Amino acid sequence: MKLNELSDNEGAAKSRKRVGRGPGSGTGKTGGRGLKGQKSRSGVAIKGYEGGQMPIYMRLPKRGFNVPNPKKYTVINLGVLQKFIDANKVDLGSTVTEDLLLASGLVTRKRDGVRILAKGKLSSKINLIVTGASKAAIKAVEKAGGTLSFNTG
């Protein structure tokens, strides 16, 4: 077998449509665009246009509210926190704050604060001060014998 003897399977590669290459090609002259009009010309973008009729996206009612500047929290799961405690990267002797979590490498950036979620198991007694936490996370921390309080300001 030589390189010039290699070929693709039959029907594996479809040849592209060569538009505007004479009347014998079947797509010559107007190139399958029909006659005249906006859509026959280049540089046309008429996606939401309905011929002057009120477009459907304007006719349908709008619901809800989009917050223009939502708060973005860094999320920590209890299981990940426990892994860092087991690896002695988080010190249990003092109260664990957001700055301490940042220094330990558990959090790469604080954004608008740190929020604790209850995914995973927490077995260590820990005193946390963070911006927010889920109800299940608060219960899990208290069950392990620790406390979870929130930043004020």
Order of alpha helices (4+ residues) and beta strands (2+ residues): alpha-beta-alpha-alpha-beta-beta-beta-alpha-beta
